[in-house]
Amino acid sequence: MQITLRVWRQAGPTTAGSMVSYDVTGVSPEMSFLEMLDVLNERLINEGKLPIAFDHDCREGICGTCGLMINGVAHGPAKATTTCQLHMRSFRNGDVITVEPWRAAAFPVLADLVVDRRALDRIIASGGFISANTGGAPDGNAIPVAKPDSDSAMDAAACIGCGACVAACPNGSASLFTAAKVTHLGFLPQGQAERYRRALSMVQQMDIEHFGSCTLYGECMEACPKEISIDTITRMNGDFLRATAQPPVKEAASAGI
């Protein structure tokens, strides 16, 4: 295969960027998209040019670092697939492919296709910890969990924090990511003690990080490589509203609540 790549090149966060075209030959349909970028980078290095900077780690669809906008779609044309799992057989010989970084106010570009996604880490950190007794591991059946609840918790916990939901959202919202993190603990007994405080803290942190508001376009769910449902956003909103309606902790304690 032979393809033409239009890649966003930007030397650093304070410099202007632009699209640069590259002709890439000898592309195997069995290559992953990142392997194709590796081949191009080897050529650029041999030519004495700077390689294209892009994030990657596990290359198994687990870590969530490989996020790219490919032809305007987060992670590319294949559904439920991360960029590292996308193969070149998804494209045709002679295709022109446009590759860009995540575009969101909360994700500043660091270099080329690499963005700063630490805002997602700060949202997670704001949620604190769960309350769990220390000591030996309890018996697996010591705390009964209803099957629908455990299934919903596991579905939400599948979120890998790649940020595709933010990149795909017209508002640049992180609501699907935040809702997944709120929901997977909120469904389990161990997460109940801090359930509402966690939702309040994480939603507030999301606003601090300058993510946009959610208007339920649904693009986030379509772009999510783990197919997290926007139903989690409804649950997060419910927990957030209940948290804001409750009296502060000191008032609740004095009222015997």
PyMOL commands that set and color helices and strands:
alter all, ss='L'
color gray80, all
select helices_A, chain A and resi 33-46+83-85+88-90+118-126+147-157+164-168+175-186+189-191+195-208+219-223+231-245+249-254
alter helices_A, ss='H'
color red, helices_A
select strands_A, chain A and resi 3-9+18-24+69-70+73-74+96-100+109-111+114-115
alter strands_A, ss='S'
color yellow, strands_A
deselect
rebuild
show_as cartoon
